[in-house]
Amino acid sequence: MSATTDDEDRKEKGVWLRAFFYIFGTHLFAGFVWLLFYVGQHAQK
């Protein structure tokens, strides 16, 4: 393998890893917002 192929493979892996963390982070944030609405809705008034 040439150096450019290794570099391209590493960049592609980095893109997939970054996409995974962005998707995971977005779902984590959405879950937190949902939890806030749930707790607020069930709070004693």
C-alpha distance (Angstrom), angle and dihedral (degrees) to the residues before:
residue distance angle dihedral
M1 . . .
S2 3.74 . .
A3 3.77 125.9 .
T4 3.80 92.6 -109.2
T5 3.81 92.3 56.1
D6 3.81 91.3 51.5
D7 3.79 90.4 47.8
E8 3.81 92.1 50.0
D9 3.81 91.8 48.3
R10 3.80 90.2 50.8
K11 3.81 91.9 49.3
E12 3.81 91.3 48.7
K13 3.80 90.5 50.4
G14 3.80 89.0 49.8
V15 3.81 91.0 52.8
W16 3.81 91.7 51.7
L17 3.80 91.5 46.7
R18 3.81 92.5 49.0
A19 3.81 91.4 47.3
F20 3.81 90.3 50.7
F21 3.81 92.0 52.1
Y22 3.82 92.7 45.9
I23 3.81 91.2 50.8
F24 3.81 92.3 44.3
G25 3.81 91.6 47.2
T26 3.79 92.6 48.7
H27 3.80 91.7 51.4
L28 3.79 90.9 46.6
F29 3.82 90.9 51.7
A30 3.83 91.8 45.9
G31 3.80 89.9 50.6
F32 3.79 90.7 51.1
V33 3.82 91.7 50.5
W34 3.82 89.8 47.9
L35 3.81 89.1 51.0
L36 3.80 90.8 52.0
F37 3.80 91.4 52.5
Y38 3.82 91.2 45.9
V39 3.80 93.7 50.4
G40 3.80 91.9 43.8
Q41 3.79 91.7 50.7
H42 3.80 92.7 50.9
A43 3.80 96.8 42.5
Q44 3.78 118.7 120.7
K45 3.77 109.4 -101.3
